[in-house]
């Protein structure tokens, strides 16, 4: 399904060779989804979860909470986030 709007963040924990990426996107129906992907930097192992959200504000709050947890667990943000169309 085509994406209307998208924003996201990515973190890396170099000590544990792990990454975590979240994308907040709005689809053509106006619904907001939070997509979280995680895994090891040097292998294909990992996971993904899609969470439906009631609003953009709920999505931004969820992103803030995830960012706080990533920092607490030793992850460092990667700037800028990768281009999702690449």
Secondary structure as a PSIPRED ss2 file (coil, helix, strand):
# PSIPRED VFORMAT (PSIPRED V4.0)

   1 X C   1.000  0.000  0.000
   2 X C   1.000  0.000  0.000
   3 X E   0.000  0.000  1.000
   4 X E   0.000  0.000  1.000
   5 X E   0.000  0.000  1.000
   6 X E   0.000  0.000  1.000
   7 X E   0.000  0.000  1.000
   8 X E   0.000  0.000  1.000
   9 X E   0.000  0.000  1.000
  10 X E   0.000  0.000  1.000
  11 X E   0.000  0.000  1.000
  12 X E   0.000  0.000  1.000
  13 X E   0.000  0.000  1.000
  14 X C   1.000  0.000  0.000
  15 X C   1.000  0.000  0.000
  16 X C   1.000  0.000  0.000
  17 X C   1.000  0.000  0.000
  18 X E   0.000  0.000  1.000
  19 X E   0.000  0.000  1.000
  20 X E   0.000  0.000  1.000
  21 X E   0.000  0.000  1.000
  22 X E   0.000  0.000  1.000
  23 X E   0.000  0.000  1.000
  24 X E   0.000  0.000  1.000
  25 X E   0.000  0.000  1.000
  26 X E   0.000  0.000  1.000
  27 X E   0.000  0.000  1.000
  28 X C   1.000  0.000  0.000
  29 X C   1.000  0.000  0.000
  30 X C   1.000  0.000  0.000
  31 X C   1.000  0.000  0.000
  32 X E   0.000  0.000  1.000
  33 X E   0.000  0.000  1.000
  34 X E   0.000  0.000  1.000
  35 X E   0.000  0.000  1.000
  36 X E   0.000  0.000  1.000
  37 X E   0.000  0.000  1.000
  38 X E   0.000  0.000  1.000
  39 X E   0.000  0.000  1.000
  40 X E   0.000  0.000  1.000
  41 X C   1.000  0.000  0.000
  42 X C   1.000  0.000  0.000
  43 X C   1.000  0.000  0.000
  44 X C   1.000  0.000  0.000
  45 X C   1.000  0.000  0.000
  46 X E   0.000  0.000  1.000
  47 X E   0.000  0.000  1.000
  48 X E   0.000  0.000  1.000
  49 X E   0.000  0.000  1.000
  50 X E   0.000  0.000  1.000
  51 X E   0.000  0.000  1.000
  52 X E   0.000  0.000  1.000
  53 X E   0.000  0.000  1.000
  54 X C   1.000  0.000  0.000
  55 X C   1.000  0.000  0.000
  56 X H   0.000  1.000  0.000
  57 X H   0.000  1.000  0.000
  58 X H   0.000  1.000  0.000
  59 X H   0.000  1.000  0.000
  60 X H   0.000  1.000  0.000
  61 X H   0.000  1.000  0.000
  62 X H   0.000  1.000  0.000
  63 X H   0.000  1.000  0.000
  64 X H   0.000  1.000  0.000
  65 X H   0.000  1.000  0.000
  66 X H   0.000  1.000  0.000
  67 X H   0.000  1.000  0.000
  68 X H   0.000  1.000  0.000
  69 X H   0.000  1.000  0.000
  70 X H   0.000  1.000  0.000
  71 X H   0.000  1.000  0.000
  72 X H   0.000  1.000  0.000
  73 X C   1.000  0.000  0.000
  74 X C   1.000  0.000  0.000
  75 X C   1.000  0.000  0.000
  76 X E   0.000  0.000  1.000
  77 X E   0.000  0.000  1.000
  78 X C   1.000  0.000  0.000
  79 X C   1.000  0.000  0.000
  80 X C   1.000  0.000  0.000
  81 X C   1.000  0.000  0.000
  82 X C   1.000  0.000  0.000
  83 X C   1.000  0.000  0.000
  84 X C   1.000  0.000  0.000
  85 X C   1.000  0.000  0.000
  86 X C   1.000  0.000  0.000
